[in-house]
Amino acid sequence: MVRPPVHAAPRRRRWGWWLVAGFLFVLFAWAGLLGWDAWQARAEAETLQASAARAQEAVSARDVVTLRAEVETLSVAANGFADHTQGPQWWLAAQIPWVQDQVRPLQAAGVAVRALADEALTPLSQLEDLDALANPEFTDGRIDPFLMEPYRPTLEQVQSVLRDQIDALDAVDTSGSVAVVGEAFGDLTGQLDDLVALVDDATTLSQLLPGMLGGEGPRTYAVMLQNNAEPRASGGIPGAVIMVTIDDGRPLMGEYYSAGELNIPREPIEGATQEEIDAFGEAIALYAQDVNFTPQFPRAAQLMSEFVERETGQAPDGVVSLDPVALGYMLGDAPAQEVAGIEVSGANLAEVMLNRAYFEFEDPSEQDAFFAATAGALFSEVLAGGSSAVDGLARALDESRFSVWSSVPEEQSLLQPTPAGGDQLRDGVWSGVFVNDGSGSKIGYYVDVTAGAEVSMCVSDGRVAEGTLTVNATHSFDGEVAELPDYIAGVGNWVPEGDFGANFSLIVPDGYRVLSVMADGDVVGYSPAVVAGRDLVIVPVALSPGEAIEITMTVMPESPFFTLGDVFVTPGSKPVLNFVGVDSRSTDC
C-alpha cells in the first residue's frame, strides 16, 4: 500500500507558533520587568521626596546635624530609584514613541537624584558646619576675608555637580509626558534650582571675599548713594559718592563728594557707547547724576568710575551702589541717632533723606552737609550691626537696591550673574520698567510705579499667543504745591512746578515684537532703542499731582515657546515689591 507523502508545512507552522509564543513571552517578561521596576521606583520616590525635602530644609537652615541624619536615608532611596530606572528594559522603552516621553524624564531624574545625594549633599554633610552658606557678618567692625576659605573646595565641587545636573535636566523634553511625570520632574528641577542658587551664592562669596575685602592688599571703592526721589533706571540719582577703603576686612570711610563736584569740568567722559547715548542722551556721559540712566549697573559703575578718576586722579577698585531704603534695612533696629537736630533711625531714614531733609535745609550746600554727616554717623552703626545688618543687606539684594561692580575682570565675571551684579538686562529678566526722571526735582518721592505681566497660552498646544506688560504710575501728592520747597517741587524749567515728567523705558521680552503701546486705552507714540541686544520702548510720561496713568504694551512672540522670567521695576522711595512674576492664562487660538 502506497502511503501519501508527508508534508513538512505543519512543522514549519508549529515553529512559527513557537516563535510567536516566544516573542510574546519576551514581550510580557519585558513589560513585567519594566512594570516591576516602575513600581519599585515609585516606592523609592515617595521616600526620596520626603527625605529630600527635609535635607533641603536642613541646608537652608544651615543645620548640619539634621542634614547628616537625612543623607543616609536619602542616598539609599536615591540609589534605589536610580537603579530601578536603568537597564536594558528601560533602554528599549526609551526607543518607543510616546513611551519614551514618560521613560526619559524618569531616567534623567534617576541620574540627578543619585548625584544630588552622593556627590552634593553628602560632601556638604561632612563639613564641620554649614556656616559657609550664611552671609558673613561684621565682628568688631571687620569681616575676615578668609573665613570661607576652608569651605571653598567643597562648595566648588558641589556647585559643579549641581550645575551639571541642572543642565542635563534642562535638556529633557517633557512636553509629551503625562501630567504625573511632568509635575514630578518639575518638582525635582525646582528643588535643584533652589539648592544650586544657595550653593552658587556661597561659592561666589568664597571666591570673591579674599580679594574684594582687602585680604590680598587694600581696596578702595566708590560708594554711590542713590536718591530715589529723583528716579533713575536702577533706583535714583547718584546724589553723592563716598570713598571707602577696606584693608584686611576692615573698612575706613574716606572723602565725600557731591555729584555736582564730579561734573567739573563740564565735559563728557569717554566711556559711554554710542548705543547708550542714542538711547539715553548725551547726559549719561556729561553728568555723574545720570550714569544710571542705563538699567545695566555694571555700565553705570564703569561710567561713575571715570568721573571719580577725573576728580581724584585715581580709578577706584570698584563701585558699590545703595539707596536710603537699603541703608534703613541694614540699620535694622539700631538706636536712633540725632544728626543736625533730626532723629534718624532705620525706620525713618528713607523718609528723612529722600523728603524731610529738603524741608529742613533748602540750601543745597546745607543738604550736602547733612547727607555727609548722616552717612558718617550711620557708617559705624552699619559696621557694628551684626546679623541685623546682614539681614538688611539680604533684603536690599532681593529688591535690587544694593549692587557691586569690580574693576578686576575675574571678579566681575563672578559678580555679573548674581543679584549683586545689578544687570537688569540679564537673561532672567523677562521684561522691565525703568523710570528716568526729567523733572529736575525731587517730586518723584510721591510717584508710585507698579507693573504686572501676563501671557496668553493656547489651550491646544501650550504655545504663547501674546504677552502684555501693564504699568501703573500714580502721582500721590495731595497738598499745596506752593508749600513745597523748590528742591522738591522744581522751579518750572522742564515741567510745571509739582509735576512729574519722566521717560519710562520698557524692555521688550527677548523673541517678541511690539504690537501696540497704549496709555489709558489710547494708542501712543514711543521711541524705539536697543541696549545690549535688548529692545526698549521709551514712553514719555507727564503727571500732575493726583493724576495716574496706565501704560499697556502688547507683544507677540516670533517663535511659539518661551521661558518666562521676572519683570523688574525701578526701586522707588518706598519698600514695595519691585520684582514681579509673569502670570499666564489659557486661551483658544
Phi and psi in degrees as a GROMACS rama.xvg file:
@    title "Ramachandran Plot"
@    xaxis  label "Phi"
@    yaxis  label "Psi"
@TYPE xy
-88.7727  124.277  VAL-2
-83.569  143.477  ARG-3
-65.9716  149.105  PRO-4
-63.3494  146.113  PRO-5
-93.6335  126.14  VAL-6
-93.133  144.717  HIS-7
-86.3559  -5.55436  ALA-8
-56.655  -44.5556  ALA-9
-59.1324  -37.4864  PRO-10
-62.381  -41.6092  ARG-11
-64.8456  -36.403  ARG-12
-64.9272  -37.4179  ARG-13
-63.343  -40.1408  ARG-14
-62.5869  -36.2516  TRP-15
-61.3026  -42.3265  GLY-16
-66.3043  -37.2049  TRP-17
-61.9999  -39.6782  TRP-18
-64.3232  -43.9203  LEU-19
-60.6778  -45.2121  VAL-20
-62.8233  -41.1004  ALA-21
-63.6532  -42.1633  GLY-22
-62.1463  -44.5974  PHE-23
-63.5212  -38.2741  LEU-24
-61.8844  -46.2372  PHE-25
-62.7354  -41.2317  VAL-26
-62.4558  -47.1305  LEU-27
-67.3711  -36.976  PHE-28
-63.9966  -42.9388  ALA-29
-62.0448  -46.0393  TRP-30
-63.9442  -39.9893  ALA-31
-65.3185  -43.0399  GLY-32
-64.8079  -41.393  LEU-33
-64.2872  -42.9887  LEU-34
-63.7732  -40.8222  GLY-35
-62.8686  -44.9202  TRP-36
-59.1592  -45.3429  ASP-37
-62.4352  -39.4106  ALA-38
-64.3317  -44.4444  TRP-39
-65.8635  -40.7308  GLN-40
-62.0796  -36.9761  ALA-41
-63.9786  -41.6257  ARG-42
-64.7041  -43.0767  ALA-43
-64.2991  -36.0858  GLU-44
-62.8256  -36.9395  ALA-45
-64.1362  -44.1645  GLU-46
-64.9347  -42.4593  THR-47
-60.8531  -45.5921  LEU-48
-61.8561  -46.0794  GLN-49
-65.6836  -44.149  ALA-50
-68.7149  -40.3994  SER-51
-63.2709  -38.8352  ALA-52
-63.2189  -43.1289  ALA-53
-67.3318  -37.9812  ARG-54
-65.1531  -41.0668  ALA-55
-67.5939  -37.958  GLN-56
-61.2987  -39.5922  GLU-57
-65.2386  -40.003  ALA-58
-64.718  -45.2437  VAL-59
-62.068  -36.3215  SER-60
-86.0178  -0.929466  ALA-61
57.1872  40.9695  ARG-62
-103.301  91.6308  ASP-63
-70.3411  -28.4252  VAL-64
-65.0085  -48.6723  VAL-65
-65.1686  -38.4452  THR-66
-61.1675  -43.7099  LEU-67
-61.4569  -38.2996  ARG-68
-66.9296  -31.7703  ALA-69
-85.9794  -28.7627  GLU-70
-59.9561  -40.8547  VAL-71
-62.7766  -47.704  GLU-72
-61.388  -43.2612  THR-73
-62.9349  -42.2309  LEU-74
-64.03  -43.6939  SER-75
-61.5951  -46.4289  VAL-76
-66.4237  -40.8023  ALA-77
-65.4154  -43.996  ALA-78
-68.3559  -36.4471  ASN-79
-62.8424  -44.5518  GLY-80
-62.0525  -44.8599  PHE-81
-62.6959  -43.8816  ALA-82
-61.79  -36.3876  ASP-83
-83.8384  4.92482  HIS-84
-121.792  16.8006  THR-85
-127.461  166.308  GLN-86
121.077  170.597  GLY-87
-58.0167  -39.4063  PRO-88
-62.7914  -34.2857  GLN-89
-76.6332  -36.8039  TRP-90
-59.9553  -44.642  TRP-91
-63.1709  -43.4783  LEU-92
-62.1011  -32.018  ALA-93
-73.0869  -5.02304  ALA-94
-97.8913  -6.89379  GLN-95
-96.689  126.205  ILE-96
-52.1683  147.277  PRO-97
68.6221  -51.4606  TRP-98
-59.3572  -39.7162  VAL-99
-61.9304  -29.7026  GLN-100
-67.8558  -20.4429  ASP-101
-95.2356  -33.3105  GLN-102
-80.2375  -45.6553  VAL-103
-61.9444  -40.8769  ARG-104
-62.1834  -36.2295  PRO-105
-66.8528  -40.2927  LEU-106
-64.9371  -43.4434  GLN-107
-63.8942  -38.2264  ALA-108
-64.5709  -38.6356  ALA-109
-60.7787  -45.6103  GLY-110
-62.67  -41.3822  VAL-111
-67.1445  -44.7059  ALA-112
-69.67  -32.4356  VAL-113
-64.0746  -45.4264  ARG-114
-65.6558  -39.2139  ALA-115
-58.7084  -46.28  LEU-116
-72.0341  -50.1108  ALA-117
-87.3031  -31.2167  ASP-118
-110.264  -7.60465  GLU-119
-119.588  -63.0061  ALA-120
-71.378  -34.8456  LEU-121
-62.1175  -49.1529  THR-122
-59.3727  -37.9857  PRO-123
-62.8521  -39.8077  LEU-124
-68.3407  -19.617  SER-125
-86.3727  -6.03021  GLN-126
-70.4356  156.774  LEU-127
-63.3521  -37.2935  GLU-128
-156.207  176.905  ASP-129
-111.523  26.442  LEU-130
-62.1376  -21.089  ASP-131
-63.6696  -21.6232  ALA-132
-85.7779  -3.52332  LEU-133
-95.6661  154.93  ALA-134
-72.0428  134.493  ASN-135
-64.8531  147.988  PRO-136
-113.441  155.407  GLU-137
-73.4705  134.89  PHE-138
-125.389  115.005  THR-139
54.1889  42.9312  ASP-140
74.6261  17.9494  GLY-141
-142.887  146.117  ARG-142
-115.151  125.815  ILE-143
-66.0372  115.838  ASP-144
-61.2285  -21.4402  PRO-145
-110.566  15.5889  PHE-146
-67.3884  -21.3005  LEU-147
-97.9464  0.385891  MET-148
-59.2284  -40.0912  GLU-149
-62.69  -24.09  PRO-150
-91.1679  -17.2844  TYR-151
-59.0998  -46.5276  ARG-152
-58.0555  -42.6264  PRO-153
-65.456  -43.9063  THR-154
-60.7963  -41.565  LEU-155
-66.9932  -37.6379  GLU-156
-64.4193  -48.2703  GLN-157
-63.6967  -41.4153  VAL-158
-59.3198  -43.9128  GLN-159
-62.2907  -43.8827  SER-160
-61.9328  -48.5698  VAL-161
-64.8305  -41.2765  LEU-162
-64.8995  -40.4156  ARG-163
-59.8356  -42.7952  ASP-164
-70.3996  -37.8614  GLN-165
-60.1674  -45.9239  ILE-166
-61.437  -40.9724  ASP-167
-65.4188  -42.533  ALA-168
-69.1662  -36.3801  LEU-169
-62.6428  -25.6719  ASP-170
-81.7367  -6.65717  ALA-171
-87.1657  128.194  VAL-172
-89.8227  116.637  ASP-173
-109.191  13.3196  THR-174
-63.2512  -26.486  SER-175
-100.189  6.30605  GLY-176
-81.1874  150.494  SER-177
-68.3674  163.015  VAL-178
-58.3113  -43.0175  ALA-179
-65.0393  -36.7829  VAL-180
-71.1568  -45.6108  VAL-181
-61.7983  -41.5108  GLY-182
-67.7562  -42.1973  GLU-183
-64.4402  -40.2776  ALA-184
-64.5507  -41.7617  PHE-185
-63.7629  -38.9428  GLY-186
-62.0852  -41.8682  ASP-187
-64.8578  -46.7782  LEU-188
-63.8368  -34.9134  THR-189
-63.5495  -43.4584  GLY-190
-62.0494  -43.8939  GLN-191
-65.8948  -38.2959  LEU-192
-60.2268  -44.9603  ASP-193
-62.4318  -43.3453  ASP-194
-68.7734  -41.7011  LEU-195
-67.4176  -32.6677  VAL-196
-63.633  -42.5457  ALA-197
-64.0714  -46.3436  LEU-198
-70.5326  -37.626  VAL-199
-57.8004  -47.4915  ASP-200
-60.5145  -45.5877  ASP-201
-66.1895  -41.3774  ALA-202
-65.0391  -44.2548  THR-203
-60.887  -43.1668  THR-204
-60.1121  -44.2663  LEU-205
-62.1663  -29.6858  SER-206
-83.9866  -27.5635  GLN-207
-90.5973  -34.5025  LEU-208
-57.2942  -46.8645  LEU-209
-54.2939  -45.2108  PRO-210
-78.2182  -48.6431  GLY-211
-72.6215  -22.7781  MET-212
-94.9342  16.2554  LEU-213
76.6952  19.9384  GLY-214
-73.8061  -19.0281  GLY-215
-113.716  17.7129  GLU-216
134.422  150.551  GLY-217
-58.1949  144.489  PRO-218
-122.858  144.98  ARG-219
-120.615  128.294  THR-220
-119.953  143.648  TYR-221
-93.9515  119.067  ALA-222
-100.257  110.286  VAL-223
-82.1276  125.296  MET-224
-99.1663  108.7  LEU-225
-83.6292  136.901  GLN-226
-106.875  101.767  ASN-227
-69.6122  -10.7506  ASN-228
-70.27  -17.2272  ALA-229
-124.406  88.742  GLU-230
-62.9612  144.312  PRO-231
-131.622  166.801  ARG-232
-50.4757  -43.2926  ALA-233
-92.5128  3.62849  SER-234
153.298  -77.0063  GLY-235
-157.751  172.351  GLY-236
-58.1548  130.961  ILE-237
-72.9052  88.522  PRO-238
-71.6933  -23.0771  GLY-239
-154.83  159.439  ALA-240
-130.892  130.251  VAL-241
-112.193  130.214  ILE-242
-86.6453  128.193  MET-243
-127.327  126.305  VAL-244
-103.767  135.843  THR-245
-125.408  126.433  ILE-246
-131.637  122.107  ASP-247
51.0804  42.3158  ASP-248
81.6096  1.14719  GLY-249
-112.463  113.135  ARG-250
-83.2517  149.575  PRO-251
-134.256  123.131  LEU-252
-74.4703  133.505  MET-253
-114.3  -136.861  GLY-254
-68.6413  150.668  GLU-255
-114.415  128.699  TYR-256
-125.179  130.216  TYR-257
-74.0592  154.269  SER-258
-61.0674  -32.7915  ALA-259
-60.0635  -36.8455  GLY-260
-63.5428  -33.5521  GLU-261
-76.2887  -11.0797  LEU-262
-86.2219  -1.96845  ASN-263
-101.069  127.195  ILE-264
-73.7916  157.798  PRO-265
-79.1875  68.8527  ARG-266
-131.961  145.771  GLU-267
-69.2049  144.561  PRO-268
-76.433  168.435  ILE-269
-92.766  -14.51  GLU-270
-76.6798  -18.7544  GLY-271
-68.2297  138.39  ALA-272
-83.0758  160.074  THR-273
-62.7796  -35.2327  GLN-274
-60.7198  -42.6882  GLU-275
-67.9703  -39.663  GLU-276
-66.2363  -40.3388  ILE-277
-62.318  -37.7932  ASP-278
-80.1542  -40.0071  ALA-279
-119.854  -1.66792  PHE-280
90.7278  165.463  GLY-281
-68.4688  -17.9463  GLU-282
-57.6428  -27.5521  ALA-283
-62.2964  -24.8004  ILE-284
-104.473  -6.52686  ALA-285
-101.851  -29.8294  LEU-286
-126.271  131.303  TYR-287
-61.2112  -28.8506  ALA-288
-66.8906  -13.9506  GLN-289
-113.299  8.80697  ASP-290
-62.6761  -27.5757  VAL-291
-99.6854  30.7053  ASN-292
-59.01  -32.4957  PHE-293
-78.9238  140.595  THR-294
-78.693  4.08633  PRO-295
-98.8584  98.8548  GLN-296
-57.3198  -39.3448  PHE-297
-55.8091  -35.494  PRO-298
-73.2887  -41.8426  ARG-299
-59.6243  -40.3085  ALA-300
-65.463  -41.0595  ALA-301
-63.763  -39.0823  GLN-302
-66.4087  -42.9534  LEU-303
-63.1192  -36.4998  MET-304
-59.0523  -38.5  SER-305
-65.3781  -42.1557  GLU-306
-61.6278  -42.9914  PHE-307
-65.5255  -42.643  VAL-308
-63.1724  -38.9371  GLU-309
-64.6404  -34.2345  ARG-310
-79.674  -41.8646  GLU-311
-101.054  -16.3103  THR-312
85.6342  -1.32494  GLY-313
-139.419  130.842  GLN-314
-74.8895  135.684  ALA-315
-69.4047  159.108  PRO-316
-76.5653  -13.798  ASP-317
-175.663  173.074  GLY-318
-130.207  133.452  VAL-319
-117.531  140.124  VAL-320
-127.295  136.031  SER-321
-152.519  162.94  LEU-322
-118.543  170.885  ASP-323
-61.7312  -28.2017  PRO-324
-64.903  -44.7563  VAL-325
-63.4413  -42.2876  ALA-326
-63.7533  -35.8987  LEU-327
-64.7824  -40.6877  GLY-328
-58.2308  -43.1904  TYR-329
-71.5271  -28.4243  MET-330
-71.221  -30.2175  LEU-331
57.2472  -130.179  GLY-332
-101.702  27.493  ASP-333
-59.9714  149.405  ALA-334
-55.7142  143.388  PRO-335
-66.0575  149.07  ALA-336
-122.788  150.155  GLN-337
-98.4302  123.55  GLU-338
-126.261  117.65  VAL-339
51.9832  40.0463  ALA-340
83.2507  2.34734  GLY-341
-113.878  130.049  ILE-342
-81.9619  124.915  GLU-343
-121.554  132.483  VAL-344
-141.833  175.413  SER-345
-60.3502  -33.5241  GLY-346
-70.7631  -33.0959  ALA-347
-115.151  4.29839  ASN-348
-57.3938  -46.9409  LEU-349
-61.7277  -44.3241  ALA-350
-63.8715  -40.0776  GLU-351
-66.7176  -49.8494  VAL-352
-77.1307  -27.0551  MET-353
-96.5073  -12.2308  LEU-354
-144.23  -59.6664  ASN-355
-61.7344  -36.5788  ARG-356
-57.2508  -31.3426  ALA-357
-75.1417  -23.6401  TYR-358
-76.2327  -36.3458  PHE-359
-79.3714  -35.4351  GLU-360
-130.81  98.6841  PHE-361
-81.5503  -22.3619  GLU-362
-79.1353  126.83  ASP-363
-56.2861  -35.7915  PRO-364
-67.0741  -35.5311  SER-365
-68.8602  -37.1428  GLU-366
-61.722  -46.712  GLN-367
-60.368  -40.9734  ASP-368
-64.3616  -39.9375  ALA-369
-65.5125  -44.3981  PHE-370
-62.3887  -41.1116  PHE-371
-64.5049  -43.0813  ALA-372
-65.4909  -40.1434  ALA-373
-64.7443  -44.8355  THR-374
-59.9981  -44.0275  ALA-375
-64.1607  -40.9788  GLY-376
-67.4673  -34.6604  ALA-377
-89.508  -14.4038  LEU-378
-57.9142  -49.2707  PHE-379
-66.7602  -32.3631  SER-380
-63.9839  -42.3365  GLU-381
-64.7176  -42.1166  VAL-382
-65.3346  -29.3827  LEU-383
-96.1247  7.99347  ALA-384
-73.5736  -13.2676  GLY-385
57.52  -133.251  GLY-386
-66.6466  -32.3942  SER-387
-65.0797  -38.5114  SER-388
-65.2918  -40.0065  ALA-389
-66.7146  -44.5151  VAL-390
-62.1081  -40.8563  ASP-391
-64.713  -39.0562  GLY-392
-64.4665  -40.211  LEU-393
-61.0806  -41.701  ALA-394
-66.4217  -40.7354  ARG-395
-61.7898  -39.0137  ALA-396
-65.0159  -40.9253  LEU-397
-60.0876  -33.3461  ASP-398
-97.3069  8.72487  GLU-399
56.4587  41.0746  SER-400
-102.498  0.903393  ARG-401
-137.1  122.773  PHE-402
-138.184  152.543  SER-403
-136.326  137.757  VAL-404
-129.723  138.916  TRP-405
-115.391  140.419  SER-406
-77.7997  -9.29651  SER-407
-85.7551  115.838  VAL-408
-54.9389  -41.2452  PRO-409
-64.4734  -38.379  GLU-410
-70.3177  -41.692  GLU-411
-64.028  -34.5732  GLN-412
-64.8803  -29.6088  SER-413
-77.7533  -37.5384  LEU-414
-71.6855  -38.8689  LEU-415
-49.0658  -48.6558  GLN-416
-82.013  -3.36442  PRO-417
-85.8846  165.168  THR-418
-57.2936  -31.4757  PRO-419
-72.431  -15.5257  ALA-420
-67.5961  -29.8415  GLY-421
73.1187  15.4618  GLY-422
-89.3342  104.257  ASP-423
-86.6656  9.00434  GLN-424
-106.562  14.6436  LEU-425
-69.8766  168.817  ARG-426
-59.2945  -36.9395  ASP-427
-71.8088  -8.97116  GLY-428
-92.2599  109.616  VAL-429
-68.0944  -43.6949  TRP-430
-152.929  173.477  SER-431
-155.998  155.979  GLY-432
-126.379  109.778  VAL-433
-115.994  125.05  PHE-434
-105.4  121.695  VAL-435
-119.865  108.5  ASN-436
-68.3184  143.146  ASP-437
-127.321  14.4265  GLY-438
-79.5764  -25.0583  SER-439
69.1503  31.3648  GLY-440
-146.579  -174.069  SER-441
-112.204  26.504  LYS-442
-70.837  -16.1089  ILE-443
-61.0757  -16.511  GLY-444
-57.5892  -29.6188  TYR-445
-95.8885  4.20757  TYR-446
-105.128  124.05  VAL-447
-107.659  133.002  ASP-448
-124.663  127.756  VAL-449
-130.287  163.181  THR-450
-146.42  157.238  ALA-451
-147.385  155.648  GLY-452
-140.116  148.843  ALA-453
-147.536  141.146  GLU-454
-119.373  145.531  VAL-455
-96.6714  124.316  SER-456
-108.017  130.269  MET-457
-67.2744  130.088  CYS-458
-61.6785  -36.8158  VAL-459
-68.1061  -41.7632  SER-460
-137.193  3.91946  ASP-461
77.6903  6.58373  GLY-462
-78.3658  158.96  ARG-463
-82.0971  126.091  VAL-464
-86.1792  -49.2392  ALA-465
-162.155  165.045  GLU-466
-127.144  153.679  GLY-467
-133.912  128.9  THR-468
-110.738  122.63  LEU-469
-116.237  128.15  THR-470
-120.317  129.998  VAL-471
-118.14  130.027  ASN-472
-127.699  134.71  ALA-473
-132.076  128.89  THR-474
-91.2028  104.999  HIS-475
-93.0841  0.979537  SER-476
-66.5114  129.221  PHE-477
-126.25  19.2143  ASP-478
-103.168  -160.268  GLY-479
-91.3281  121.067  GLU-480
-59.9105  -35.4046  VAL-481
-62.1918  -21.4803  ALA-482
-89.179  -4.10299  GLU-483
-82.1112  144.397  LEU-484
-61.0793  150.666  PRO-485
-57.4958  -33.9821  ASP-486
-65.8026  -27.2844  TYR-487
-89.2971  -47.7405  ILE-488
-78.0066  -23.0281  ALA-489
83.9378  169.409  GLY-490
-115.458  16.0574  VAL-491
82.0765  15.1231  GLY-492
-69.6158  -39.4273  ASN-493
-114.842  -36.21  TRP-494
-137.615  160.356  VAL-495
-56.6464  150.258  PRO-496
-55.0119  132.618  GLU-497
86.8101  -13.4695  GLY-498
-82.276  158.602  ASP-499
-116.403  127.221  PHE-500
-130.607  133.758  GLY-501
-157.601  159.564  ALA-502
-96.0732  126.703  ASN-503
-100.045  114.382  PHE-504
-98.3524  118.995  SER-505
-107.195  125.454  LEU-506
-73.4047  130.28  ILE-507
-82.5614  128.72  VAL-508
-56.9171  145.184  PRO-509
-55.6658  132.62  ASP-510
83.9383  10.0843  GLY-511
-118.709  157.15  TYR-512
-123.064  151.165  ARG-513
-77.2767  127.594  VAL-514
-91.4834  -43.6684  LEU-515
-160.959  156.245  SER-516
-129.883  126.124  VAL-517
-129.934  148.987  MET-518
-125.028  117.889  ALA-519
51.3812  39.4779  ASP-520
88.8148  -6.04695  GLY-521
-108.459  140.846  ASP-522
-64.948  133.897  VAL-523
-126.13  157.308  VAL-524
-81.8236  157.733  GLY-525
-150.086  162.922  TYR-526
-103.909  125.607  SER-527
-83.7106  148.585  PRO-528
-151.032  162.251  ALA-529
-128.835  127.857  VAL-530
-134.003  123.377  VAL-531
51.777  38.6879  ALA-532
81.5132  -1.56136  GLY-533
-105.691  135.119  ARG-534
-76.463  138.029  ASP-535
-118.527  145.2  LEU-536
-113.029  116.404  VAL-537
-104.468  116.265  ILE-538
-116.118  121.209  VAL-539
-74.009  138.829  PRO-540
-129.822  134.552  VAL-541
-130.759  128.282  ALA-542
-134.422  133.204  LEU-543
-92.7973  161.665  SER-544
-52.1189  132.708  PRO-545
89.9733  -11.2352  GLY-546
-88.5641  158.475  GLU-547
-140.942  160.614  ALA-548
-144.584  147.019  ILE-549
-122.293  120.489  GLU-550
-106.091  132.484  ILE-551
-125.782  121.629  THR-552
-111.452  121.927  MET-553
-105.964  131.893  THR-554
-129.016  153.123  VAL-555
-122.83  136.415  MET-556
-72.7877  143.094  PRO-557
-84.7405  -14.3728  GLU-558
-135.212  151.343  SER-559
-74.7468  -18.8326  PRO-560
-126.113  130.858  PHE-561
-141.685  148.143  PHE-562
-84.1575  137.516  THR-563
-95.6926  142.063  LEU-564
-117.828  -135.96  GLY-565
-112.389  163.851  ASP-566
-106.893  126.666  VAL-567
-98.9347  138.261  PHE-568
-125.038  134.055  VAL-569
-47.7868  124.82  THR-570
-62.1474  130.35  PRO-571
-99.4345  -163.867  GLY-572
-77.3426  -12.5044  SER-573
-119.939  150.828  LYS-574
-76.734  78.1245  PRO-575
-117.695  159.06  VAL-576
-62.3826  124.85  LEU-577
-117.434  9.51825  ASN-578
-120.62  122.999  PHE-579
-127.147  149.62  VAL-580
-81.9744  170.966  GLY-581
-103.006  119.479  VAL-582
-80.9621  157.254  ASP-583
-130.067  150.086  SER-584
-138.369  152.397  ARG-585
-86.7606  145.779  SER-586
-147.393  153.801  THR-587
-83.0784  125.184  ASP-588
